[in-house]
Amino acid sequence: MEDGFYIVFVKSSPEDIVAVIKLSKNTYRKIMQNLWRAAGYNVAAIPHVREFQLQLEVQPLVLF
């Protein structure tokens, strides 16, 4: 996975401005899509992980 940013150079023609607006909308849509996917994954996975943790806990030894 590549971290970083990109620089977009744009001319002042109207077609380029439209292209930049499309690019920004697509980028925002992808960010929101990834955010919701990550949230859904966490909602589904965290209870399963907690249940697994509870199964692995060692019960304390009680001596009477």
Beta strands, then each sheet from edge to edge (+ up, - down):
end
